[in-house]
Amino acid sequence: MKFTRLIPAFALAVALFAGVSDSWAQAAPKTAAKAAALLDINSATAAQLEALPGIGKAYADKIAKGRPYKGKDELVSKKIIPEGVYSKVKDLIIAKQK
């Protein structure tokens, strides 16, 4: 009798675990795809930089002249772009190292 009470609980636990493992498996490709879609500020062309929100020709030129960057946050610390513009692009860029 005690086992009949455990069977539904066990089945629920297996179902919950299966759902969690599926979501972990699905998150990995999305993370990899997102990293691949980021624009590298150390190698991007002026046209690619200008396509970013808040980045025009003047900021694109400043970004190119300030290369190389160790981290994307250097755009603000080196006073290349203001914090407001950085907040618009920070999730779209990366500073890859050679």
DAFENVEN-V604210 format. One record per helix or strand of 2 or more residues. SS is the DSSP state (H for helix, E for strand). FROM is the first residue (numbers start at 0). LEN is the number of residues. If there is no record, write none. Layout:
SS:FROM:LEN + SS:FROM:LEN
This chain:
H:1:36 + E:38:2 + H:45:5 + H:56:9 + H:73:4 + H:82:7 + E:92:2
